[in-house]
């Protein structure tokens, strides 16, 4: 399946290598189709340990309390993936982690299940006991007939068809000490995590521009001047960094627009609304650009999805 989506397993052994989100999604869709296990997203985390995430995992595992562990997880989550944005809040006695996917990420049940299961499983490993969150909400369709199996895995109520995936923990449990607490290890491995993130950011500068464009395009902004400003740099620095990464601003802009447009078409949004959301002033210009990118008009692309 890795070969089918164009991924070389040997190259993925390098912790600095990122899997492009489009290929990751295709891989997960193949796994979901072929694994014959509707709970694959929950079962795969049996192979995951905090150390799976290199320096971040060790920093988390060495945290003093569960609250410190979760804060570290949220703060540096983009070391694991940039396909979701993680946020956390403390309200009404609950500490809640929310995972908001990037706009181009499709809803793939095993990916949703995997994130929630990974979060809970690694916390259990760090606490060295069978730990249960307060509640879990999954942004995926209800797995008919398997609801009780999900509640058994998480050990708490599980909601399906949620707007966003959330995992809630009781505030009182945040102060619980971790058996593996080691302040010196936290300092060392948190610094290594920060250094590693800086290295990734330098290598993945086009990805940073892409993510900034995702935020700006719905506001009608697509100019490199505004993107450079959002990234706290000059336009010349933006140009040089993209050139150093082997691409141009126009290529990143077109790739971002195409990715978003295809996703919005899959969501069955009106063509005029898609044009607006990706920064075109009218549907005619959008249609011409889309045909240049894909060889099909937006309507032809939509019809091809239906026939597939």
C-alpha positions as CSV (number, residue, x, y, z in Angstrom):
1,X,0.0,0.0,0.0
2,X,2.9,2.4,0.7
3,X,4.3,1.6,-2.8
4,X,0.8,2.2,-4.3
5,X,0.7,5.8,-3.0
6,X,4.3,6.5,-3.9
7,X,5.9,6.2,-0.5
8,X,9.4,4.6,0.0
9,X,9.4,2.8,3.4
10,X,13.2,3.0,3.7
11,X,13.2,6.8,3.4
12,X,10.5,7.0,6.1
13,X,12.9,5.6,8.7
14,X,14.5,9.1,8.8
15,X,12.7,11.0,11.6
16,X,13.2,14.2,9.6
17,X,11.0,13.0,6.7
18,X,7.5,14.2,6.5
19,X,4.7,12.3,4.6
20,X,2.8,14.7,2.3
21,X,-0.8,14.9,3.6
22,X,-2.2,13.9,0.2
23,X,-0.3,10.6,0.2
24,X,-1.0,10.0,3.9
25,X,-4.7,10.3,3.2
26,X,-4.5,7.9,0.2
27,X,-2.6,5.4,2.4
28,X,-5.2,5.6,5.2
29,X,-8.1,5.2,2.8
30,X,-6.4,2.1,1.4
31,X,-5.8,0.7,4.9
32,X,-9.4,1.5,5.8
33,X,-10.6,-0.3,2.7
34,X,-8.4,-3.4,3.0
35,X,-7.8,-4.1,6.7
36,X,-11.1,-5.8,7.4
37,X,-11.1,-4.3,10.8
38,X,-13.6,-1.5,11.5
39,X,-11.7,-0.6,14.7
40,X,-8.3,-0.5,13.0
41,X,-7.7,3.1,14.2
42,X,-8.0,1.9,17.8
43,X,-6.0,-1.2,17.4
44,X,-3.0,0.3,15.7
45,X,-2.0,2.3,18.8
46,X,-0.9,-1.0,20.4
47,X,2.3,-0.4,18.4
48,X,2.8,3.2,19.7
49,X,4.8,4.3,22.8
50,X,5.6,7.9,23.8
51,X,9.2,7.3,22.6
52,X,7.7,6.8,19.1
53,X,7.8,10.6,18.9
54,X,11.5,10.9,19.6
55,X,12.5,13.8,21.8
56,X,8.9,15.0,22.2
57,X,7.8,11.7,23.5
58,X,10.6,11.5,26.1
59,X,9.9,15.1,27.2
60,X,6.2,14.2,27.7
61,X,7.0,10.9,29.4
62,X,9.4,12.6,31.8
63,X,6.8,15.3,32.8
64,X,6.1,15.8,36.5
65,X,2.3,15.6,36.2
66,X,-0.4,14.5,33.8
67,X,-1.3,18.2,33.3
68,X,2.4,18.9,32.3
69,X,2.3,15.9,30.0
70,X,-0.8,17.0,28.2
71,X,0.4,20.6,27.9
72,X,3.6,19.4,26.3
73,X,1.7,17.2,23.9
74,X,-0.5,20.1,22.8
75,X,2.3,22.7,22.6
76,X,4.6,20.6,20.4
77,X,2.1,18.5,18.6
78,X,3.1,19.9,15.2
79,X,6.3,17.8,15.6
80,X,4.1,14.8,15.1
81,X,1.9,16.2,12.3
82,X,0.7,19.5,10.9
83,X,-2.5,18.0,9.5
84,X,-4.3,19.0,12.7
85,X,-4.3,22.0,14.9
86,X,-4.4,21.1,18.6
87,X,-5.8,23.5,21.3
88,X,-6.6,23.0,25.0
89,X,-8.9,24.7,27.4
90,X,-9.8,24.4,31.1
91,X,-13.4,25.1,32.0
92,X,-16.0,23.8,34.4
93,X,-13.6,21.2,35.9
94,X,-12.6,19.7,32.6
95,X,-9.3,20.0,30.6
96,X,-10.3,19.6,27.0
97,X,-8.1,18.9,24.0
98,X,-9.5,19.8,20.5
99,X,-8.1,18.5,17.2
100,X,-9.1,20.7,14.3
101,X,-8.0,19.3,10.9
102,X,-6.5,21.5,8.2
103,X,-9.1,22.3,5.5
104,X,-7.6,20.0,2.9
105,X,-7.8,16.9,5.3
106,X,-10.7,14.6,4.4
107,X,-12.7,12.9,7.1
108,X,-11.2,9.4,7.4
109,X,-12.6,7.5,10.3
110,X,-9.5,5.5,11.1
111,X,-7.5,8.8,11.3
112,X,-10.0,10.3,13.7
113,X,-10.0,7.1,15.8
114,X,-6.2,6.9,15.7
115,X,-5.7,10.4,17.0
116,X,-8.0,9.9,20.0
117,X,-6.7,6.4,20.8
118,X,-3.0,7.6,20.5
119,X,-3.7,10.4,22.9
120,X,-5.3,8.2,25.5
121,X,-2.9,5.2,25.0
122,X,0.3,7.2,25.5
123,X,-1.1,8.9,28.6
124,X,-1.8,5.4,30.0
125,X,1.8,4.4,29.3
126,X,3.1,7.5,31.0
127,X,0.8,7.0,34.0
128,X,1.6,3.3,34.1
129,X,-2.0,2.4,34.8
130,X,-5.4,1.9,33.2
131,X,-6.4,5.5,32.9
132,X,-9.7,6.8,31.5
133,X,-10.6,10.3,30.2
134,X,-13.8,12.0,31.3
135,X,-15.3,11.8,27.8
136,X,-14.4,11.5,24.1
137,X,-16.2,13.0,21.1
138,X,-15.2,11.8,17.6
139,X,-15.7,13.8,14.4
140,X,-16.6,10.7,12.4
141,X,-19.8,8.7,11.6
142,X,-21.3,6.4,14.2
143,X,-19.9,2.9,13.8
144,X,-23.2,1.1,14.0
145,X,-23.1,-1.9,16.4
146,X,-19.6,-1.0,17.7
147,X,-20.5,1.8,20.1
148,X,-19.9,-0.3,23.2
149,X,-16.5,-1.5,22.0
150,X,-15.4,2.2,21.7
151,X,-16.7,2.9,25.2
152,X,-14.8,-0.1,26.4
153,X,-11.6,1.0,24.8
154,X,-11.7,4.5,26.1
155,X,-13.4,3.6,29.4
156,X,-15.8,6.6,29.2
157,X,-18.8,7.9,27.2
158,X,-18.0,8.3,23.5
159,X,-20.0,10.7,21.2
160,X,-19.9,10.3,17.4
161,X,-20.7,12.7,14.5
162,X,-19.1,15.5,16.6
163,X,-18.2,18.8,14.9
164,X,-14.6,18.5,16.2
165,X,-12.8,15.6,17.9
166,X,-12.3,16.3,21.6
167,X,-10.9,14.5,24.6
168,X,-11.8,15.7,28.0
169,X,-9.9,15.0,31.3
170,X,-11.0,15.7,34.8
171,X,-9.2,18.8,36.2
172,X,-8.5,17.0,39.5
173,X,-6.4,14.3,37.7
174,X,-4.1,16.9,36.1
175,X,-2.1,17.1,39.3
176,X,-1.4,13.4,39.4
177,X,2.3,12.7,39.5
178,X,3.9,10.6,36.8
179,X,6.1,7.6,37.9
180,X,8.6,8.5,35.2
181,X,8.9,12.2,36.2
182,X,12.4,13.6,35.6
183,X,12.9,17.4,35.4
184,X,16.4,17.1,33.9
185,X,15.1,14.9,31.1
186,X,12.3,17.3,30.4
187,X,14.7,20.3,30.1
188,X,17.0,18.3,27.8
189,X,14.4,16.8,25.5
190,X,12.2,19.8,25.3
191,X,15.2,21.8,24.0
192,X,15.9,19.0,21.5
193,X,12.2,19.1,20.5
194,X,12.4,22.9,19.9
195,X,15.7,22.5,17.9
196,X,14.1,19.7,15.8
197,X,11.0,21.9,15.1
198,X,13.2,24.7,13.9
199,X,15.0,22.3,11.6
200,X,11.7,21.0,10.2
201,X,10.5,24.6,9.7
202,X,13.6,25.5,7.8
203,X,13.2,22.3,5.6
204,X,9.5,22.7,5.2
205,X,9.2,26.5,4.5
206,X,6.9,25.9,1.5
207,X,4.6,24.1,4.0
208,X,4.6,27.2,6.3
209,X,3.6,29.4,3.4
210,X,0.9,26.8,2.4
211,X,-0.6,26.9,5.9
212,X,-0.5,30.7,6.0
213,X,-2.3,30.8,2.7
214,X,-5.0,28.5,3.9
215,X,-5.8,31.1,6.6
216,X,-5.6,34.1,4.3
217,X,-7.3,33.0,1.1
218,X,-10.9,33.1,2.5
219,X,-10.3,36.7,3.4
220,X,-9.4,37.6,-0.2
221,X,-5.7,37.9,0.5
222,X,-3.2,36.0,-1.8
223,X,-0.3,38.4,-2.2
224,X,3.2,37.5,-1.2
225,X,3.5,40.8,0.6
226,X,0.8,39.9,3.1
227,X,2.1,36.3,3.5
228,X,5.6,37.6,4.2
229,X,4.1,40.0,6.8
230,X,2.2,37.2,8.4
231,X,5.4,35.2,8.6
232,X,7.3,38.2,10.1
233,X,9.8,38.6,7.2
234,X,10.4,40.7,4.1
235,X,9.1,39.8,0.7
236,X,12.7,39.3,-0.4
237,X,13.4,36.8,2.4
238,X,10.2,34.9,1.5
239,X,11.3,34.7,-2.1
240,X,14.8,33.5,-1.2
241,X,13.6,30.9,1.2
242,X,11.2,29.4,-1.4
243,X,13.9,29.5,-4.0
244,X,16.2,27.7,-1.6
245,X,13.5,25.0,-1.2
246,X,13.2,24.6,-4.9
247,X,9.9,26.3,-5.6
248,X,8.3,29.6,-6.1
249,X,5.5,31.6,-4.5
250,X,3.3,31.1,-7.6
251,X,3.8,27.3,-7.4
252,X,2.9,27.2,-3.7
253,X,-0.1,29.5,-4.2
254,X,-1.4,27.4,-7.1
255,X,-0.9,24.1,-5.3
256,X,-2.7,25.5,-2.2
257,X,-5.6,26.7,-4.3
258,X,-5.9,23.5,-6.2
259,X,-5.8,21.3,-3.0
260,X,-8.5,23.4,-1.4
261,X,-10.6,23.6,-4.5
262,X,-10.6,19.8,-4.9
263,X,-11.6,19.4,-1.3
264,X,-14.4,22.0,-1.5
265,X,-15.7,20.3,-4.7
266,X,-15.8,17.0,-2.8
267,X,-17.8,18.8,-0.1
268,X,-20.3,19.8,-2.8
269,X,-19.9,23.5,-2.2
270,X,-21.2,25.8,-5.0
271,X,-18.6,26.8,-7.6
272,X,-19.0,30.5,-6.9
273,X,-18.4,30.0,-3.2
274,X,-15.3,27.9,-3.9
275,X,-13.9,30.6,-6.1
276,X,-14.4,33.1,-3.3
277,X,-12.9,30.9,-0.6
278,X,-9.7,30.4,-2.5
279,X,-9.2,34.0,-3.4
280,X,-10.6,34.4,-7.0
281,X,-12.7,37.5,-7.8
282,X,-15.1,35.5,-10.1
283,X,-15.9,32.0,-11.2
284,X,-14.6,32.5,-14.8
285,X,-11.1,33.1,-13.6
286,X,-11.3,30.2,-11.1
287,X,-12.6,27.8,-13.8
288,X,-9.8,28.7,-16.2
289,X,-7.2,28.2,-13.5
290,X,-8.7,24.9,-12.3
291,X,-8.7,23.5,-15.9
292,X,-5.1,24.5,-16.2
293,X,-4.3,22.6,-12.9
294,X,-6.3,19.5,-13.5
295,X,-7.3,19.3,-17.2
296,X,-10.9,19.5,-16.2
297,X,-13.4,22.2,-15.4
298,X,-14.7,22.3,-11.9
299,X,-18.0,20.8,-13.0
300,X,-16.3,18.1,-15.0
301,X,-14.2,17.3,-11.9
302,X,-17.3,17.0,-9.8
303,X,-19.0,14.8,-12.3
304,X,-16.0,12.5,-12.4
305,X,-16.2,12.1,-8.7
306,X,-19.8,11.0,-9.0
307,X,-19.1,8.5,-11.7
308,X,-16.3,7.0,-9.6
